[in-house]
């Protein structure tokens, strides 16, 4: 179920600033109240896109495909990732980790959500841990999940967009005391890109 696809600059995490082709998959039952793509939640509102069409969407100039949602792992990602990787593309995933692993990934950004916690297998696969900071309890939430990941995982604390002015100073203070974390920003929103 393809909700939307587009070329942009990766705005978040370890690959910030790199060109990427995004596939936003429709369907999500994780239900974050602060989600900025709630229109992706209802999979029935998005057309079923044939696999061959999905695989052909990125151009030959694209190097990286980011599969995000909604929650893409509600669907079997194996055939899609296999087809994209056969084209020589690097395939990245952004997931809550709430569903079983499917697909073969070159990079995994795990962003655990309180409404539906990640399955244990995601902690081993994750290259990057991104925790959205909505309130002060999210710092403890972040540390709880970081302890389950590899010690060298890239860790990001990202202020929830609508509360960024409130949470950003708290994150900066936290980073001074916890240097294993980095500040994550939605830079694509600052520069007006999708």
C-alpha positions in Angstrom: 0.0 0.0 0.0 1.9 3.0 -1.2 0.8 6.2 0.5 3.3 8.5 -1.2 6.7 8.5 -2.9 9.1 11.4 -3.4 12.7 12.5 -3.8 14.1 14.7 -1.0 17.0 15.2 1.3 17.1 12.9 4.3 16.2 15.2 7.1 16.7 13.1 10.2 19.3 10.9 11.8 22.7 9.6 10.7 22.1 10.2 7.0 20.9 13.8 7.4 21.7 15.9 4.3 21.9 13.0 1.8 19.7 12.7 -1.2 17.1 9.9 -0.9 14.0 8.5 -2.6 11.3 8.0 0.0 8.5 5.4 -0.1 5.9 6.1 2.5 3.8 3.0 3.0 0.2 3.3 4.1 -1.1 1.7 7.2 -0.3 2.2 10.9 -1.9 1.0 14.1 0.8 2.3 16.4 -1.2 5.5 17.0 1.2 8.2 18.2 -1.0 11.2 19.1 1.7 13.5 17.8 2.2 11.7 14.5 2.8 14.2 11.6 1.4 11.8 8.9 -1.8 10.6 10.4 -3.3 10.6 6.9 -1.2 7.5 6.2 -2.8 5.4 9.0 -5.8 4.0 7.2 -4.3 1.6 4.6 -7.7 1.2 2.9 -7.5 4.8 1.7 -4.3 4.1 -0.3 -4.2 2.1 -3.5 -2.5 -1.3 -3.7 0.5 -0.6 -5.9 1.9 -3.6 -7.9 5.3 -4.7 -6.7 7.0 -4.2 -10.1 5.7 -0.6 -10.1 7.2 0.0 -6.6 10.5 -1.4 -7.6 10.6 0.7 -10.7 9.8 4.0 -9.0 13.3 5.1 -8.0 15.3 6.5 -11.0 18.7 5.2 -12.0 20.2 8.2 -10.4 18.8 7.3 -6.9 21.2 5.6 -4.6 19.2 5.3 -1.4 15.6 4.3 -0.9 14.1 5.0 2.5 11.0 2.9 3.4 8.9 4.5 6.1 5.2 4.9 7.0 2.9 4.7 8.6 4.4 1.5 9.8 5.8 -0.4 6.8 6.4 -3.6 8.6 2.6 -4.2 8.8 3.3 -5.7 5.3 5.9 -8.2 4.1 8.8 -6.1 2.9 10.8 -9.1 1.6 9.9 -8.9 -2.1 10.2 -5.1 -2.2 13.6 -5.0 -0.6 14.8 -7.8 -2.7 13.7 -6.1 -5.9 15.2 -2.7 -4.9 18.5 -4.2 -3.8 18.7 -6.2 -7.0 18.7 -2.8 -8.8 21.8 -1.9 -6.7 20.0 0.5 -4.4 20.7 0.9 -0.7 17.5 0.2 1.2 16.9 2.0 4.5 14.0 1.4 7.0 12.4 3.7 9.5 10.2 1.6 11.9 8.8 1.5 15.3 9.8 -2.2 15.5 6.3 -3.3 16.6 6.1 -6.0 13.9 8.3 -9.0 13.0 11.3 -8.4 10.7 10.7 -8.9 7.0 13.0 -7.7 4.3 16.7 -7.2 3.9 17.9 -3.8 5.0 21.1 -1.8 4.6 20.2 0.6 7.4 17.6 0.4 10.1 16.4 3.4 12.1 14.5 2.1 15.1 12.1 4.6 16.7 10.3 2.9 19.6 6.8 4.1 20.5 5.1 3.9 23.9 1.8 2.7 22.4 3.3 -0.4 20.8 6.8 -1.4 22.0 9.5 -2.9 19.6 9.9 -6.7 19.3 13.3 -7.9 20.7 14.8 -8.8 17.4 14.9 -5.2 16.3 17.4 -4.2 18.9 20.1 -6.4 17.2 19.3 -5.1 13.7 19.1 -1.4 14.5 21.9 0.8 13.2 20.3 3.9 14.7 18.0 4.6 17.6 15.7 7.7 17.3 13.6 8.7 20.3 11.0 11.4 20.0 11.0 13.7 23.0 7.5 14.9 23.8 7.8 15.1 27.5 10.4 14.7 30.3 9.6 11.0 30.7 11.0 10.3 27.2 14.6 10.6 28.5 14.1 7.5 30.7 12.2 5.8 27.8 15.2 6.5 25.6 17.7 5.1 28.0 15.6 1.9 28.5 15.7 1.2 24.8 19.4 2.2 24.4 20.4 -0.5 27.0 18.8 -3.1 24.7 20.8 -2.0 21.6 24.4 -2.5 20.6 26.7 -0.2 22.6 27.9 1.5 19.4 24.4 2.3 18.0 23.9 5.8 16.8 21.5 7.5 19.3 19.4 10.5 18.6 17.0 12.5 20.8 14.6 14.4 18.6 12.1 17.0 19.8 8.6 16.4 18.8 8.0 19.1 16.2 5.0 20.9 17.8 6.9 21.1 21.1 10.4 21.7 19.8 10.8 25.1 21.4 10.0 23.6 24.8 11.9 20.3 24.5 15.0 21.5 22.6 16.7 23.2 25.6 16.0 20.1 27.7 17.6 17.9 25.1 20.6 20.1 24.9 21.0 20.0 28.7 20.6 16.2 28.6 23.3 15.8 25.9 25.8 17.7 28.0 25.4 15.0 30.7 25.0 12.0 28.3 27.5 12.3 25.4 26.5 9.0 23.8 23.4 10.7 22.5 23.1 13.2 19.6 20.6 15.9 18.8 18.2 14.8 16.1 16.3 17.5 14.2 13.8 17.3 11.4 15.9 19.5 9.1 13.7 18.9 6.1 11.0 20.8 7.9 13.3 23.7 8.6 14.2 24.0 4.9 10.7 23.4 3.6 11.2 20.0 2.0 8.9 17.0 2.2 
